[in-house]
């Protein structure tokens, strides 16, 4: 047999058989064999499908094993990403262990804590290892969280964050600080309200400092807003604390420097970092300062949403000047991103509403003409029509036009529906005679004096109780005065003005001029 006639035999002897089952590289043949041994070959899979289809085709009272197993599984619904970026409330699942499982998990958490403590000890041949300690503290905090131990989880997260800060893991530390702040807000323990707010402010402030070191200005500014909002937790009064007002305005400037804010003059507390206090307020800002401020402007997507929450907080407490200051920051961020149109239009109409609520329709008209309508997309928006109808009705002192402009069923119903609920309520409180009414609860009318026959129990009260009652009565009187000032009747005021003008018209100023001429002669 010659060489040429035995080519196939020689090739098979040298390189293996040339059949399709053994062709290809060795790793591919092994992968195929492993796959077939685990899941079955393609022919077996087809046969399985045929047999299952045959079984399901038969009308039998007992379902097949494959169909029974599929009914037990629950598929998670797919997330719809086409519904916008608005915040949606997610179902919060809180699963805590109980019984024996909880005791075992607590022992595991204590072991992690002991390992973290040991990792931070200094020995003869060892030195503290904050990286390992931070990891163990985090695992201990996760274990305590599964057991429902809010306080222990919070303490271990702060300890782990401190270890991460020492090693340069600023992002991980910021995440732990933020989790600790959220745990403080949701704690089931009965903690003093002042202490609770202070701890929340401290944790979120530490998270902001960590994000600053990690070169994340957007996340740092958001944490500063969260730390400021901590001062308003469980606040049921209508007055905003001075500390909360200062922190909220600092959070606004963390997003937009005051030199770029058109309403920076309405800031009530603090001084901007980009302005020298010794300089004149009317002095023009230098070009270098503007360039530096543009570098510190937060340009991350959706960064304006946290400032929008600050605006809603200011409106809820009746701080319209600070709300306008924050609204100027939102408009500045949206103007600089170059793509926002609808959100910017809503910010512009919010500026107009806040200016009218302060009782300054002239400024609302000037900003509308100088800034707002210079944007082409704003001219054709429904928010533009709503803003123009509002400030023209106030300027003309036409209450009917104002009612028509803010009617929920009128021509501006779509523009009103796109606003936040607090802004819609503020529009309903606008008046043609001045600033908007503040949402101050009206106190109950004072009762009449008791009859002489009824005994007076005030004499029997101790002096401390009497002093407290006097303080309460003074507070009620102050609220009555504020509510009377905030609920002036516009029609009554207009009638009084008409009466005064009629009296002035009845005076003959001609005779007075003649008397003055005689005196001069």
Secondary structure, DSSP 8 states (H G I E B T S, - for coil): --TTTTHHHHHHHHH----STT-S-HHHHHHHHHHHHHH--HHHHHHHHHHHHHHHHS--SS--HHHHHHHH--------TTS-S-------------THHHHHHHHHHHHHHHHHHHHT---SS----HHHHHHHHHHHHHHHHHTT-HHHHHHHHHHHHHHHHHHT-HHHHHHHHHHHHHHHHT--S---HHHHHHHHHHHHHHHHHHHHHTT-HHHHHHHHHHHHHGGGTT--SSS--HHHHHHHHHHHHHHS-GGG-TTGGG--SS--TTS-TTS-TTS---HHHHHHHHHTS--STTTHHHHHHHHHHHHHTT-HHHHHHHHHHHHHHHHHHS--SHHHHHHHHHHHHHHHHTT-HHHHHHHHHHTGGGSHHHHTSHHHHHHHHHHHHHHTT-HHHHHHHT-TTSTTHHHHHTS-HHHHHHHHT-BTTBS----------------TTS--GGGGS-HHHHHHHHHHHHHHHHHHHHHHHHT--HHHHHHHHHHHHHHHHHS-HHHHHHHHHHHH-
